[in-house]
Amino acid sequence: MQKTRLVFLSISLAIILLSGCSKYQKIYKSTDNDLKYEAAIAYYESKDYYRALQLFDQINPFFRGTEKEEKIAYYYAYAYYYQKDYLLAGYYFKRFTDNFPNSRFAEECLYMSAYCSYLNSPPSYLDQTSTLDAIRDFQLFINRYPKSDRVNRANELMDKLRLKLEEKAFNNALLYYKMDEFQAAIMSFQNLLKDYPDTRYEEEVMYYIVKSWYYYAERSVPEKRLERHQAAINAFNDFKSLYPESRRLKELQTLVEYSFKVAKMKS
């Protein structure tokens, strides 16, 4: 009897889906939850995610505690993902792993939750809270599934996210420099070197540290100038040691000549 009903539902559903919008409204208003379930799956598989979600919303309470609940939750998260609503998709992927921790889809959904956070990460010039969230989510995935085939990809994506944070830190420090906020620039550039010891910006950062110390010294009160010119000299020597062939070296040499003179006069 059940098999006959399912065959009938499948035939009816095919006719309804081919009939268009008015028939969808009949399904939506129907009290037959099995029909709605089959329709939601069919709409999902035909990539009509909006209608699938509308029906999933209706029937979800009726299938809690049944075998269909897991499938609905899985498709529900992916329906938002394919609509490019990564915020909601990430939420529902994570919710799936919380509600079905022993599911064969739990690993996949936890990864997808992190991947949605990655897709939500904005350009480097915007607030990077979402980027930090994505790194955290990938790390959670790796900690929970350290032997997963997805770990290598998760690490690659985390590296991309860290590069974005590094770029943000560099641009923030450079902005301080351009605003003549040299003390803040020095601190920001130095913090960048500490936080990202292998930074791709190292030469440029050290270049701006020298210049920031020099201009900071020049704008200082007389009793602070010697100390800060000496800091400019030290920064220049560090730069010269690491980048003796740099095209920036001559410019810095010219700049700090006065710093050497100040230091010599006070010695």
C-alpha positions in Angstrom: 0.0 0.0 0.0 2.8 2.4 0.9 4.7 1.6 -2.3 1.5 2.3 -4.3 1.1 5.6 -2.6 4.7 6.6 -3.3 4.3 5.7 -7.0 1.2 7.8 -7.1 2.9 10.7 -5.4 5.8 10.6 -7.9 3.5 10.6 -10.9 1.4 13.4 -9.5 4.4 15.4 -8.6 5.9 15.1 -12.1 2.6 16.4 -13.5 2.5 19.2 -11.0 6.0 20.4 -11.5 5.5 20.5 -15.2 2.4 22.5 -14.8 4.2 25.5 -13.3 3.4 28.1 -10.7 -0.3 27.6 -10.1 0.4 23.9 -9.3 3.1 24.9 -6.9 0.6 27.0 -5.0 -1.6 23.9 -4.7 1.3 21.9 -3.2 2.1 24.8 -0.9 -1.5 24.9 0.4 -1.9 21.2 0.6 -2.1 19.3 3.9 -0.3 16.3 2.4 3.2 16.5 4.0 4.5 13.5 2.1 3.6 15.2 -1.2 5.3 18.4 0.0 8.4 16.5 1.0 8.6 14.8 -2.5 8.0 18.2 -4.1 10.6 19.9 -2.1 13.2 17.3 -3.1 12.2 17.5 -6.7 12.4 21.3 -6.7 15.8 21.1 -5.1 17.1 18.6 -7.7 15.8 20.8 -10.5 17.7 23.8 -8.9 14.6 25.7 -7.9 16.0 26.3 -4.4 13.6 29.1 -3.5 10.5 26.9 -3.8 12.4 24.0 -2.2 13.1 26.1 0.8 9.5 27.3 1.1 8.3 23.7 1.3 11.1 22.6 3.6 10.1 25.4 6.0 6.5 24.1 6.0 7.2 20.4 6.5 10.3 20.4 8.8 8.2 20.4 12.1 6.2 17.3 10.9 9.3 15.2 10.2 11.3 15.8 13.3 12.5 12.5 14.8 12.0 10.7 11.5 14.6 9.5 8.9 13.6 12.3 6.7 14.6 15.0 9.2 18.3 14.6 8.4 17.8 14.7 4.6 15.7 17.9 4.9 18.4 19.5 7.1 21.1 18.6 4.6 19.3 19.9 1.6 18.1 22.9 3.5 21.7 24.1 4.1 22.7 23.4 0.5 19.7 25.3 -0.9 20.9 28.4 0.9 24.5 27.7 -0.3 23.4 27.4 -4.0 21.5 30.7 -3.6 24.8 32.2 -2.5 23.4 33.1 0.9 26.6 32.0 2.6 25.7 33.5 6.0 22.6 31.3 6.4 24.1 28.4 4.7 27.0 28.4 7.1 24.7 28.6 10.0 22.6 25.6 8.8 25.7 23.5 7.9 27.0 24.0 11.4 23.5 23.3 12.9 23.5 20.1 10.9 26.7 18.9 12.5 25.4 19.8 15.9 22.1 18.0 15.4 23.5 15.0 13.5 27.0 14.4 14.8 27.1 10.8 13.8 25.7 11.4 10.3 27.9 10.4 7.3 27.4 14.0 6.2 28.7 15.5 9.5 32.3 16.0 8.3 31.2 17.5 5.0 28.8 19.9 6.6 31.3 21.1 9.2 33.8 21.8 6.3 31.1 23.6 4.3 30.2 25.7 7.4 33.9 26.9 7.4 33.9 27.3 3.7 30.8 29.5 3.9 32.7 31.7 6.4 35.6 31.8 3.9 33.2 33.0 1.2 31.8 35.6 3.5 35.3 37.1 4.2 35.3 40.6 2.7 38.1 42.5 0.9 41.1 43.4 3.0 40.1 47.1 3.3 37.0 46.2 5.2 36.5 44.9 8.7 38.0 41.4 9.0 35.9 39.9 11.8 34.5 37.4 9.2 38.0 36.5 8.2 38.9 35.7 11.8 35.7 33.6 12.1 36.6 31.6 9.0 40.1 30.8 10.3 38.5 29.7 13.6 36.0 27.5 11.8 38.6 25.8 9.6 40.7 25.2 12.7 37.7 23.6 14.4 37.2 21.4 11.4 40.9 20.3 11.3 40.9 19.6 15.1 37.8 17.5 14.8 38.7 15.6 11.6 42.6 15.7 11.5 42.7 12.7 9.0 40.1 14.1 6.6 40.9 14.4 2.9 39.7 18.0 3.2 42.4 19.1 5.7 44.9 20.1 3.0 42.3 22.3 1.3 41.3 23.8 4.6 45.0 24.7 5.3 45.3 26.3 1.9 42.2 28.5 2.5 43.4 29.5 5.9 46.7 30.6 4.3 44.7 32.8 1.9 42.8 34.3 4.8 46.0 35.0 6.8 47.4 36.8 3.7 44.3 39.0 3.8 44.8 39.8 7.5 48.5 40.6 6.7 47.5 42.9 3.9 45.0 44.6 6.2 47.7 45.1 8.9 50.1 46.6 6.3 47.6 49.0 4.9 46.6 50.1 8.3 50.2 50.9 9.2 50.8 52.6 5.9 47.7 54.8 6.5 49.2 56.0 9.8 52.4 56.8 7.9 50.5 58.8 5.3 48.7 60.7 8.0 52.0 61.7 9.6 51.1 59.6 12.6 54.6 58.3 12.8 54.6 56.8 16.3 51.5 54.8 15.5 53.0 53.8 12.2 56.2 52.5 13.9 54.2 50.5 16.4 51.9 49.1 13.7 54.8 48.1 11.3 56.7 46.5 14.2 53.6 44.6 15.3 53.2 43.4 11.7 56.7 41.9 11.7 56.0 40.2 15.0 52.6 38.8 13.9 53.8 37.8 10.5 57.5 36.9 10.7 57.5 35.6 7.1 55.6 38.5 5.7 55.9 39.3 2.0 56.0 43.0 3.0 59.2 42.7 5.1 61.4 44.9 3.0 58.7 47.5 2.5 57.8 47.5 6.2 61.4 48.0 7.3 61.8 50.8 4.8 58.8 52.6 6.3 60.1 52.0 9.8 63.3 53.9 9.0 61.4 56.7 7.5 58.9 56.9 10.3 61.6 57.0 12.9 63.4 59.8 11.0 60.3 62.0 10.6 59.1 61.2 14.1 62.5 62.4 15.4 62.3 65.6 13.3 58.9 66.4 14.8 60.0 65.6 18.4 60.8 68.0 21.2 64.6 68.7 21.4 65.2 66.4 24.4 63.7 63.4 22.4 65.4 64.0 19.1 68.7 62.3 19.7 67.0 59.1 21.0 64.7 58.9 18.0 67.3 59.8 15.4 69.4 56.9 16.9 66.4 54.7 16.5 66.3 55.7 12.8 70.0 54.8 12.5 69.4 51.4 14.1 66.4 50.8 11.8 68.5 51.8 8.8 71.4 49.5 9.8 68.9 46.6 10.2 67.5 47.3 6.7 71.0 47.6 5.2 72.0 44.3 6.8 69.0 42.4 5.4 68.7 44.2 2.0 72.2 45.4 0.9 71.1 45.4 -2.7 67.8 47.1 -2.3 66.8 49.9 -4.6 65.6 51.8 -1.6 68.9 51.8 0.2 70.3 55.0 -1.5 67.1 56.9 -0.6 67.4 55.8 3.1 71.1 56.5 3.2 70.4 60.1 2.1 67.6 60.5 4.5 69.4 59.3 7.6 72.6 61.3 6.9 71.2 64.0 9.2 70.5 61.4 11.9 74.1 60.4 11.8 75.1 64.1 12.1 72.8 64.6 15.1 74.2 61.5 16.8 77.8 62.6 16.1 77.2 66.1 17.5 75.8 64.8 20.7 78.4 62.2 21.3 
